[in-house]
Amino acid sequence: MSVSGTCALCLEEKRDLTLSRELGEHICSWCYRRHLQPRQACRECGEVRVAAVRLQDDSALCFPCYRRLVLVARCGVCGRRVPVQHRTADAKPVCQSCYVRHFAPEHRCSECGERRTVAAWLAEDRPVCAPCYQRRFQPRHTCGLCGREERVACWLEDGTPVCTACYHREINVEVCSRCGRSRTVHHRTSRGRPVCATCYQRELAPRVRCSVCGRERRVSARTEEGDPLCGACYWRELKPRVECFFCHRSRPVKARTEEGHPVCANCYQTRLRRAEPCHMCGEEAVVQRRLEDGSPICRRCYRQHVDVIDCCVCGRTMPKGGRAPNGDWACPACYRRELQPRETCVECGRPGLVNRRRPDGGAVCNRCADRERARGVERPLRRSVGS
């Protein structure tokens, strides 16, 4: 019989505690699967892991192989081919991220008071959202690789805890099947081959026409009607705005302080992100990227020395601006001047860059969109989806 209380192994408050015969104490189901559940060699990958399903010949499949081979389908919301977490009323498959974003039941968090998806239930059936749980209740351990006291991403075979940053930098690293570089695994193909984040976003991530700006972009969110939105339009048009704790301006929330106060993107960069000495210039600055050996690179050095291309228009070595129809990179100036699509604005009637679109599909240029914002004209899509 399940009871509520503190797990004897992970020391977290859980509602699904059961009495372990081996330990004589109450533990949660997650700790049982990780520490006590019997292991068996997977027939597909050969790793000794917990069996997700047993086959007729008494062989077993581990959970990663089971999800990759059996539970994989194309998500009906974002279009990615990923493990199925949920199905809609009309039997469409939904991935984990889309399920949490669009379909998971929401409850009012007992800490911050906002209605969000529940990440954990504390004692006395108190729901807690993911930000509050990670900030206040998730236990910290000293990482065995970097020595910092952080949240644990995984445990090594000898029981050594590993934080999230070290896990992605040291453990979840393989040779990308697309570019051949040793990178953090962001995605796997249908055959299980690793793909880094850069190659996935460049080659595999599905792209559809954004319902606001009309450009072919990756889907970041969808409206209540199911229309796709790119990341820029979602952030600009629909993401809820609250007063930033530092600058007191109404902005989208980028992060929260340890006390739960909202912080905008600008203040997050200047006040909350930790600064480290840049590997190239030596100045103390916010880390933009890291090299293969983990060396920090500041934003200026990254744009000047690392994230540069030979522009297909002017031929200069410049930062990336956008891609031409043939896939070649162009610098920001050439992309805006020569390649970025232009349409006739429904307000002024002049051709220009599309800032956003009307509900009927009409394009609005940057100048007219700025004028509407200055006049306080209500945006037709404002706050039609949640955060």
Buried (B, 14 or more C-beta within 10 A) or exposed (E): EEEBEBBBBBEBBBBBBEEBEEBEEBBBBBBBEBBEEEEBEBBBEEEEBBBBEEEEEEBBBBBBBBBBEEBBBBBBBBBBBBBBBBBEEEEBBBBBBBBBBBBBEEBEBBBBEEEBBBBBBBEEEBBBBBBBBBBEBBEEBEBBBBEEEBBBBBBEEEEBBBBBBBBBBEBBBBBBBBBEEEBBBBBBBEEEBBBBBBBBBEEBBEBBEBBBBBBEBBBBBBBEEEBBBBBBBBBBBBBEBBEBBBBEEEBBBBBBBEEBBBBBBBBBBEEBEEEBBBBBBEEEBBBBEBEEEEBBBBBBBBBBEEBBBEBBBEEEEBBBBBBBEEEEBBBBBBBEEEBBEEBEBBBEEEEBBBBBBEEEEBBBBEBBBEBBEEEEEEBEBEEBBBB
